Amino acid sequence: MEFCDECGGMLVSEKQNGDSVMKCRNCDHVQDVDGGEMKITEEKEEDPMDRLNVSSEDEQETTRPTTMKECPKCSEDSEDEKEHEWWMEQTRSSDEPATRFYECVNCGNVHKEYD
């Protein structure tokens, strides 16, 4: 981690005119990157919400258990239950109950329930 010579703020890597530079988050002061001292990589951090957007776009058979439940997308009334595959994931802190995900076999809609 590098800090600004002007204000002491944290420097972040940035490309300007094809060159890598370090730019201050506070005062926008730009410092050149010294040749061999730093290694700058451009990697995208994983968005934790991507893990919650569950979809099975392929037509592969799954081994998930099934249940009958009202689908918020394709059920016409509360009596109209559709078959759903379901699974559980720990999406919150460990002292909270797991989140239940349901995928409608009829329309593919995925919805979740918390306790």
C-alpha positions as CSV (number, residue, x, y, z in Angstrom):
1,M,0.0,0.0,0.0
2,E,1.3,3.4,-0.9
3,F,0.5,6.8,0.4
4,C,0.4,10.3,-1.2
5,D,3.4,12.5,-0.7
6,E,1.1,15.6,-0.7
7,C,-1.7,14.7,1.7
8,G,-1.0,11.2,3.1
9,G,-4.1,9.7,1.4
10,M,-4.1,6.2,0.0
11,L,-2.9,5.8,-3.6
12,V,-4.7,3.6,-6.1
13,S,-3.4,2.3,-9.4
14,E,-4.8,3.8,-12.5
15,K,-3.9,4.0,-16.2
16,Q,-3.4,7.4,-17.8
17,N,-2.3,7.6,-21.5
18,G,-1.4,3.9,-21.4
19,D,1.0,4.2,-18.4
20,S,0.4,2.9,-14.9
21,V,0.3,5.7,-12.3
22,M,-0.7,5.9,-8.6
23,K,-3.4,8.4,-8.0
24,C,-4.5,9.8,-4.6
25,R,-8.1,9.2,-3.6
26,N,-8.2,12.4,-1.6
27,C,-6.4,15.1,-3.5
28,D,-6.0,13.5,-7.0
29,H,-2.2,14.0,-6.9
30,V,-0.6,11.6,-9.4
31,Q,2.7,9.8,-8.8
32,D,4.6,7.7,-11.3
33,V,5.1,4.0,-10.6
34,D,8.7,3.2,-9.9
35,G,9.9,0.5,-12.3
36,G,10.7,-2.6,-10.2
37,E,9.2,-1.7,-6.8
38,M,5.5,-2.4,-7.5
39,K,3.5,-4.9,-9.3
40,I,0.1,-3.7,-10.5
41,T,-2.5,-6.2,-11.5
42,E,-6.0,-5.5,-12.9
43,E,-8.2,-8.2,-11.5
44,K,-11.9,-7.9,-10.9
45,E,-13.0,-8.7,-7.4
46,E,-15.8,-11.3,-7.1
47,D,-19.2,-9.6,-6.3
48,P,-20.8,-11.6,-3.4
49,M,-24.2,-11.0,-4.9
50,D,-23.2,-13.0,-8.0
51,R,-23.3,-16.1,-5.9
52,L,-27.0,-15.5,-5.1
53,N,-28.1,-15.1,-8.7
54,V,-28.8,-18.7,-9.3
55,S,-30.0,-20.0,-12.7
56,S,-29.6,-23.3,-14.5
57,E,-29.7,-22.3,-18.1
58,D,-28.8,-25.7,-19.3
59,E,-31.2,-28.6,-19.5
60,Q,-29.2,-31.0,-17.3
61,E,-30.9,-33.2,-14.9
62,T,-30.4,-32.3,-11.2
63,T,-30.4,-34.3,-8.0
64,R,-32.1,-31.7,-6.0
65,P,-35.1,-32.6,-3.9
66,T,-38.5,-31.3,-5.0
67,T,-41.6,-29.9,-3.3
68,M,-45.0,-28.5,-4.4
69,K,-45.3,-24.8,-3.8
70,E,-46.9,-21.7,-5.2
71,C,-44.8,-20.0,-7.8
72,P,-44.8,-16.2,-7.6
73,K,-44.4,-15.9,-11.3
74,C,-46.6,-18.6,-13.0
75,S,-49.1,-19.7,-10.3
76,E,-52.5,-18.3,-11.1
77,D,-53.8,-18.4,-7.4
78,S,-52.7,-19.6,-4.0
79,E,-54.2,-23.1,-4.7
80,D,-52.1,-23.5,-7.9
81,E,-49.0,-25.2,-6.6
82,K,-46.2,-26.1,-9.0
83,E,-43.3,-28.5,-8.6
84,H,-40.1,-26.7,-7.3
85,E,-36.6,-28.0,-6.9
86,W,-35.1,-26.6,-3.6
87,W,-31.7,-26.2,-1.9
88,M,-30.2,-24.3,1.0
89,E,-27.2,-22.0,1.3
90,Q,-25.7,-20.1,4.1
91,T,-25.9,-16.5,2.7
92,R,-25.9,-14.6,6.0
93,S,-23.7,-14.9,9.1
94,S,-23.3,-18.3,10.7
95,D,-25.6,-17.5,13.6
96,E,-28.5,-16.9,11.2
97,P,-30.5,-19.7,9.6
98,A,-29.7,-20.8,6.0
99,T,-31.6,-19.3,3.0
100,R,-33.9,-21.7,1.1
101,F,-33.9,-21.3,-2.7
102,Y,-36.8,-22.7,-4.8
103,E,-36.7,-23.1,-8.6
104,C,-40.0,-23.6,-10.4
105,V,-39.7,-26.6,-12.7
106,N,-42.5,-25.1,-14.9
107,C,-41.1,-21.6,-15.6
108,G,-37.5,-21.6,-14.1
109,N,-38.2,-18.7,-11.7
110,V,-35.9,-18.8,-8.7
111,H,-37.0,-17.3,-5.5
112,K,-35.8,-17.5,-1.9
113,E,-37.2,-17.6,1.6
114,Y,-35.6,-16.6,4.9
115,D,-36.6,-17.8,8.4
